[in-house]
Amino acid sequence: MLLWLLASAVAAGVYCSDCSTGVFPEFAMMNHSCVPNTAAPVLLPSRLLVRSAVQVPTGEELTTSYLGLAGGVPMQQRQQLLQQHYNFTCACQRCKVCEQCKFA
């Protein structure tokens, strides 16, 4: 299953092909999860391709990981990184399970 985020960054003048950067408002609205249901995005000319990593039921939120490779570190480190860089505490399913195990 493919999901095209239809941000026409070239038309909006926010895509720089020389430096491979852009502003994609639809992708920016995706929330973080330590167990995202999308794969790492792929930058294409004027588009950002986001693919589902699992079958996503209709109506379920699409999530991404803000941590990249750091997503594999223990919960305490993930929480610290998210707090430092994004100013929030993750409450995804993975973090909830880790938190429950910590007090079990």
Secondary structure, DSSP 8 states (H G I E B T S, - for coil): -EEEE---HHHHT-EETTTTEE--HHHHT-EE-SS-SB---EEETTEEEEEBSS---TT---EE-SSGGGGGS-HHHHHHHHHHHHS----SHHHHHHHHHHH-
